């Protein structure tokens, strides 16, 4: 064992420190968030390391810019594929539900929520469109990145009702990923009325695995009285369940208020939780939740009469030149379902 006495332990310590330092550098590089602008494809990709997290996507084939897809750190798509990239066994209802979007069902009498290529040409005069107009800033930090964009909310004859400035902040903390959206809407030449309507505001259409299991078809009617049937499907692998900060669970979350809602489930045997956090500075805080078991997960602070059964009402208005700002956070957990204590702490941190 004489060879042990000949070891230069100081050199060993240096080598170990270099090794672990390299490992730390590699981990930092892996978690680094990059924004890749692809103008020809009308999108900005958000990469964590070399893995796609999401894309800001703004083709004119859909009626508003979206974040699509949204992918967990475990590589699971938490957004529905239809209508952009349909997957076997998923629902094909509500073609206007694409990834994550932010819009509303009644803006000066126009429906920005339900617009899609499924609307007949002779009915398009009832619908508004949101169009991407520019990228203001791309900023990359160590474990976060920021994307600032502009949009116009347009009437069918291309008149601008609202100008939108949105800043997305993408971040990563281990197996948790997050998206902050700070959106400012400014009325232009005429007053803008956002009449009380259940169709809005901050929405994600989730993957089939995160829906609530259902054994019967359901019929839903939009603001224009158009019915949409959501059929009953095979429930194999369908595991979703809503839970709110107010203690509501499952379908009882719909039409109630809360500071946050989490949607817990499993995709390919991996625990996944999708969380939306409201912010105290938002109109109508704490928001009402337009959270449907068939996969629509939406915070709607403006549709208070519809969602409360007439108990509350908020017909929101902006005069020319006036602005309103909305702030929301999406958290995406992989491998765990966070408890109420953790989510209350997340909400507190977001409110600062």
C-alpha positions in Angstrom: 0.0 0.0 0.0 3.1 2.2 -0.3 1.6 3.8 -3.5 -1.0 5.6 -1.4 1.7 7.6 0.3 2.9 8.9 -3.1 -0.4 10.4 -4.1 -0.4 14.2 -4.4 -3.7 14.9 -2.7 -3.4 18.6 -3.6 -3.3 17.7 -7.2 -6.3 15.4 -6.8 -8.3 18.2 -5.2 -7.5 20.5 -8.1 -8.6 17.8 -10.6 -11.8 17.2 -8.8 -12.6 20.9 -8.6 -11.9 21.2 -12.3 -14.2 18.2 -13.0 -17.1 19.4 -11.0 -16.6 22.9 -12.3 -16.9 21.5 -15.8 -20.0 19.6 -14.8 -21.6 22.8 -13.5 -20.7 24.6 -16.7 -22.3 21.9 -18.7 -25.4 22.0 -16.6 -25.6 25.8 -17.0 -25.2 25.4 -20.8 -28.0 22.7 -20.8 -30.4 25.1 -18.9 -29.5 28.1 -21.0 -32.6 29.5 -22.9 -32.2 30.6 -26.4 -34.6 32.4 -28.7 -34.3 31.5 -32.4 -36.0 33.9 -34.8 -37.4 32.2 -38.0 -39.1 34.9 -39.9 -39.8 32.7 -43.0 -41.7 30.3 -40.8 -43.4 33.1 -38.8 -42.2 31.9 -35.5 -39.6 32.4 -32.7 -38.5 29.1 -31.1 -37.7 29.0 -27.4 -35.0 26.4 -26.7 -33.8 25.2 -23.3 -30.4 23.7 -24.2 -31.2 22.0 -27.5 -34.7 21.0 -26.5 -37.8 22.9 -27.8 -39.8 24.5 -25.0 -42.3 26.4 -27.1 -42.6 28.7 -30.1 -44.2 32.1 -30.5 -46.1 31.3 -33.7 -48.0 33.9 -35.9 -49.0 32.6 -39.3 -52.0 34.2 -41.0 -53.7 30.8 -41.3 -54.8 31.2 -37.7 -56.7 34.2 -36.3 -54.3 35.1 -33.5 -50.6 34.5 -32.5 -50.1 31.6 -30.2 -47.5 29.8 -28.1 -47.4 26.3 -29.6 -46.5 23.6 -28.7 -45.7 23.8 -25.0 -43.4 21.0 -23.9 -42.4 19.8 -20.4 -38.8 19.3 -19.3 -39.5 15.6 -19.6 -40.4 16.1 -23.3 -44.2 15.8 -23.0 -46.4 18.1 -25.1 -49.0 19.5 -22.7 -50.9 21.3 -25.5 -53.4 19.6 -27.9 -52.1 19.0 -31.4 -55.3 19.8 -33.3 -55.8 21.8 -35.5 -52.1 22.4 -36.4 -50.7 18.9 -35.9 -53.5 16.4 -35.1 -52.6 13.4 -33.0 -54.5 10.0 -32.9 -57.2 9.8 -30.3 -57.5 13.5 -29.5 -60.6 15.7 -29.8 -61.2 17.8 -32.9 -63.8 20.2 -31.4 -63.3 24.0 -31.1 -60.7 24.6 -33.9 -60.0 28.1 -32.4 -58.4 26.5 -29.3 -54.7 26.5 -30.4 -51.9 26.2 -27.9 -51.8 29.2 -25.6 -53.5 32.4 -26.7 -55.0 35.6 -25.2 -58.2 37.0 -26.7 -61.9 37.7 -25.9 -65.4 36.9 -27.1 -66.9 40.4 -27.3 -64.9 43.4 -28.2 -67.1 46.1 -29.6 -69.5 43.4 -30.6 -66.9 41.3 -32.4 -65.9 37.8 -31.4 -62.1 37.5 -31.3 -62.2 34.2 -29.3 -64.1 31.9 -31.7 -62.6 33.0 -35.0 -60.9 30.3 -37.1 -60.9 29.0 -40.6 -64.0 27.0 -39.7 -66.1 30.2 -39.8 -68.0 30.5 -43.1 -67.1 33.5 -45.3 -70.6 34.9 -45.1 -70.4 35.1 -41.2 -66.8 36.6 -41.0 -68.2 40.1 -40.3 -69.0 39.0 -36.8 -65.4 38.1 -35.9 -62.2 40.0 -35.1 -58.6 39.0 -35.9 -55.4 39.6 -34.0 -52.3 40.0 -36.2 -48.6 40.1 -35.3 -47.0 43.4 -36.3 -43.4 43.1 -35.0 -40.7 41.9 -32.7 -39.6 44.7 -30.4 -36.9 42.9 -28.4 -35.1 39.6 -28.0 -33.1 39.2 -24.8 -31.3 36.1 -23.5 -30.2 35.8 -19.9 -28.6 32.8 -18.1 -31.7 30.8 -17.2 -34.4 33.0 -18.8 -35.1 34.9 -22.0 -37.5 37.7 -23.0 -39.4 38.2 -26.1 -41.3 41.5 -26.7 -43.9 41.6 -29.6 -46.6 43.8 -30.9 -50.0 43.0 -32.3 -53.2 44.7 -33.7 -56.7 43.7 -32.8 -58.5 44.2 -36.1 -62.1 44.5 -37.3 -63.2 42.6 -40.4 -62.4 45.7 -42.5 -58.9 46.0 -40.9 -59.6 48.9 -38.6 -57.4 48.7 -35.5 -59.4 48.6 -32.2 -56.6 47.8 -29.9 -52.8 47.9 -30.1 -51.1 45.2 -28.0 -47.7 45.1 -26.5 -46.7 41.8 -25.0 -43.6 40.7 -23.2 -43.0 37.0 -22.7 -40.5 35.9 -20.1 -39.4 32.2 -20.4 -37.6 30.6 -17.5 -36.3 27.2 -16.3 -35.5 25.9 -12.8 -34.6 22.3 -12.8 -37.6 20.3 -13.9 -39.9 23.3 -13.6 -40.5 25.6 -16.6 -42.4 28.9 -16.7 -43.8 31.6 -18.9 -44.8 35.1 -17.8 -47.0 37.1 -20.1 -47.4 40.8 -19.6 -49.8 42.2 -22.1 -50.8 45.9 -22.5 -53.9 46.7 -24.6 -54.4 50.3 -25.8 -57.6 51.6 -27.3 -57.2 53.6 -30.5 -59.6 56.0 -32.2 -62.8 54.9 -30.6 -63.9 53.5 -27.2 -63.4 49.8 -26.7 -66.1 47.9 -24.9 -65.2 44.4 -23.7 -68.7 43.3 -22.7 -69.2 40.6 -20.1 -68.7 37.2 -21.9 -67.6 33.8 -20.8 -65.3 33.3 -23.8 -61.8 34.5 -22.6 -59.2 35.5 -21.7 -55.9 33.8 -20.9 -56.2 30.2 -22.3 -54.4 26.9 -22.9 -56.0 24.0 -24.8 -54.3 21.0 -23.2 -53.4 17.5 -24.5 -55.9 14.7 -24.3 -54.1 13.0 -21.4 -54.7 16.1 -19.2 -58.5 16.2 -19.8 -61.0 15.0 -17.2 -62.3 11.5 -17.9 -65.8 11.7 -19.4 -68.4 9.1 -20.2 -71.0 11.3 -22.0 -71.0 13.8 -24.9 -71.6 17.4 -24.0 -73.0 20.4 -26.0 -71.4 23.9 -25.6 -72.7 27.1 -27.2 -70.5 30.1 -28.0 -71.4 33.8 -27.7 -73.0 33.8 -31.1 -75.3 30.9 -30.3 -73.3 28.4 -32.3 -73.4 24.9 -30.7 -70.4 22.6 -30.5 -70.7 19.0 -29.5 -67.8 17.5 -27.5 -68.3 13.7 -28.0 -67.4 11.0 -25.4 -64.1 9.3 -26.2 -62.1 6.4 -24.9 -60.7 7.4 -21.5 -57.6 5.3 -21.5 -54.7 7.4 -20.3 -56.9 10.4 -19.5 -55.9 11.5 -16.0 -56.5 15.3 -15.6 -57.9 17.0 -12.6 -58.3 20.7 -11.7 -57.6 22.1 -8.3 -57.9 25.8 -7.3 -56.6 28.0 -4.5 -60.2 28.2 -3.2 -60.3 24.5 -2.6 -62.4 23.6 -5.6 -61.7 20.4 -7.5 -62.5 18.9 -10.9 -65.5 20.4 -12.8 -66.4 22.5 -9.7 -63.6 24.9 -10.6 -65.5 26.3 -13.5 -67.2 29.6 -12.7 -65.4 30.1 -9.4 -62.7 32.6 -8.4 -59.2 31.8 -7.3 -55.6 33.1 -7.3 -54.4 30.0 -9.1 -55.5 26.7 -10.6 -53.4 23.6 -11.2 -54.2 20.9 -13.7 -52.6 17.6 -12.5 -52.3 14.5 -14.6 -49.9 12.0 -16.2 -48.6 11.7 -19.7 -46.9 8.4 -20.6 -46.7 7.6 -16.8 -44.9 10.9 -16.1 -46.5 13.3 -13.5 -47.3 16.6 -15.1 -48.9 19.7 -13.6 -49.9 22.9 -15.5 -50.5 25.9 -13.3 -51.9 29.4 -14.2 -51.3 32.1 -11.6 -53.4 35.3 -11.5 -51.8 38.7 -10.5 -53.2 41.1 -7.9 -52.8 44.0 -10.4 -55.1 42.4 -13.0 -58.7 43.7 -13.5 -61.2 41.4 -11.7 -58.6 39.8 -9.4 -59.0 37.1 -8.3 -60.1 35.9 -11.7 -63.0 33.6 -12.6 -62.0 30.3 -14.2 -63.3 29.1 -17.5 -61.8 25.7 -17.0 -63.5 22.9 -18.8 -63.0 19.2 -18.4 -62.6 18.6 -22.1 -59.3 20.5 -22.1 -59.9 24.2 -22.1 -58.0 25.8 -19.3 -58.7 29.5 -19.1 -58.6 32.5 -16.7 -61.4 35.0 -17.5 -61.5 38.1 -15.3 -63.9 39.9 -17.6 -66.8 37.4 -18.0 -68.0 37.8 -14.4 -71.8 37.8 -15.1 -71.6 34.7 -17.3 -69.4 32.8 -15.0 -70.9 33.8 -11.6 -74.5 33.2 -12.8 -75.3 36.9 -12.5 -73.9 37.5 -9.0 -71.1 39.8 -10.4 -70.8 41.9 -13.5 -67.9 43.7 -15.2 -68.5 45.3 -18.6 -65.0 46.6 -19.1 -64.3 49.8 -21.1 -61.3 51.7 -22.5 -61.6 55.2 -23.8 -59.4 56.2 -26.8 -55.8 56.3 -25.7 -56.5 54.4 -22.4 -54.6 51.2 -21.6 -54.9 48.1 -19.4 -52.2 45.6 -18.5 -52.7 41.9 -17.7 -50.1 39.8 -16.0 -50.2 36.0 -15.9 -47.8 33.2 -15.2 -47.8 29.6 -16.5 -45.8 27.0 -14.5 -45.1 23.6 -15.9 -44.0 20.9 -13.5 -42.5 17.6 -14.6 -42.3 14.6 -12.3 -44.3 16.0 -9.5 -47.7 17.5 -8.5 -47.0 20.6 -6.4 -49.1 20.9 -3.2 -51.2 23.9 -2.1 -48.3 25.2 0.1 -45.9 25.3 -2.8 -48.4 26.9 -5.1 -49.4 29.6 -2.6 -45.7 30.4 -2.3 -45.4 30.6 -6.1 -48.4 33.0 -6.1 -46.9 35.1 -3.4 -43.6 35.4 -5.3 -45.4 36.3 -8.6 -47.4 39.0 -6.9 -44.3 40.9 -5.8 
